[in-house]
């Protein structure tokens, strides 16, 4: 399998798990309701996205399973690292800086915040939301990794009609 073919398959799989749709899926997806208890496999093996992934993987050459497994592992590790960096950069550092300023110059900090309350609220909102966005990406990377792992284990049944046709004849 060429690198171009591997990346084309990867993109097809990753498109099934966009970060922007995680909040919607957390409310409306039946797979979320299965993510309770000690057996969390149903949340993956019954999920329509994972089953679409299985349909795409079933069309791919045999060696694609190992390649996608490794790509998913690397991708998930990177997503976790980026989330951790964002959490430190957007939460811990600003809190530490605010604590330092409140100790060193409390009147200056109070005056700066009160005279720029709109901007301060906007900054707090951005600083709080950015790690949430990175968390959604990290969670989706993990979901993609889990779905590939379940496919590799033989636990996913592809949907009858594959999600898309991939051309691996070369």
N, C-alpha and C positions, 0 to 999 in steps of 0.2 A: 504494500500500500504506500503510495507516494505521500510526501508531506502535504501536498495540495489536497489530495483526496482525504487524508486524515483531518485536515483543518476544515474541509467542507462538511464532513460528517460531524465534527465537533460543533461547528456553528449551528447545524441543524438540531443537534441535541440541546445546546445551550439556549436556543430560541424558545424552547419549551418552558423555560424557567426564568422569565424576566423578573428582575428585582422589583419593578414598579407594581407588579400585580400581586405581590406577597400580601399586602394588607387586605386586598379583596379576597384572595384565597383563604386567608386566615378566618374570614367570616363565613364565606359561602361554600368552600370546598368540603365535601364529605370526608376527604382524607384528613383534614384537620381534626375532625371529631373523633377520629380513630387514634389520635396521638395521645392517648391516655392509657395508663396502666403499665404493665410490664412487657407486653407484647406489642411493640410499635410497628411490626412488619406490615400489618394491614394498611397502615397509613401510606405505605409505598406501593405494595403489590396490588392494591385495589384502585390506586390513583390513575386517572385517565392520562395524565401527563407521562407518568412512568410507563404506562402501557403503550402510549404513542412512541416513546423512546425505544421500547422493546421492538416495535414494528420497524423503526428505522435501523436499529442494530441488526435485526434479522436479515435485512437486505445487504448488509455490509459483509466484506470478506471476514473470514474467521479471525485473522490477526488483528482486526479492528478492536476486538474486545480488550485485548491487552493494552493496546495503544490508548483507547478511550479511558480505561481504568487508570492508567498512569497520568494521562492528561487531567482527569478529574481530581486525582489526589493532589497534583501540583497546584491546580487551580484553587482547590479548597484551602490548601495551606496558605497560598498567597492571599486569598480573601480574608482568612482569619488574621493574618499579619497586618493587612491594610485596615481592617476593623479595629484591631488593637491600637494601631498607630493613630487612627482617627479619634478613638476614645481618649487616648492620652493627650493628643494635640488639641482637641476641641472641648474636653471636659476638665481633665486634671490640671493642665497648665493654666487655663484661665482661672480656675478656682484658686490655685496656688498664688497666682498673681494678684487676684482680688484680696486674698487673705493677707498677703504681704503689704499691699497698699492700705488695707484697713488698719493694720498695725502701725505702719510707718507714717501714714498721712491720712488719718481717718476723716478729717474735715475736708481735705482736698477731694478724696474719693466721694464723700457724700455730696459735695457741691457739684462735682463733675457729673455724677449720676442724675441728680435732681435737675440740673440745667439741661441735660440731654436725655431725658427720660424715654422719649420715643426711640432714639438711636440705641439706648441701653437695652430696652426691651427687644428691639429687633436683633441686636447682637446676641442676647441670651437665647432667643428663638433659633437663630442660625447655629449657634454653638451647641444647642441641644439636639436639633434636627439632623445635623450632618452625621453624627455617629449612628443615628437611627437608620439613615439611608444606607450607610455602609453595613449595618447589621443585616438589612434586607438582602443586600448583595451576598454577604457571607452565608446567610441561611439558604439562599437559592443555590449557591455553589455546593453546599453540603447536600441539598436535596438532589442535585444532579449527580453527585458522587454516590449517594445512596442508591439511586435508581440504577445506575450502571452496575454497582455491586450486586444488587438483587438480580439484574439481568444475567450477570456473569454466573451467579449461583444457580440460575435456572428457575428462579421463583417468579418471574414476570411473564404473563401471558400477553402477547402482542394483540392489539386491537385487530379485528378482522380486516379492516382496510388500513394500510399503513398511512402515517401522517403525511408522507410526501415520498416522491420517487427519487431515489438517489441513483445516479449512474456510476457504477463501479466497474463497468466493462472498459478495460483499457489494455 
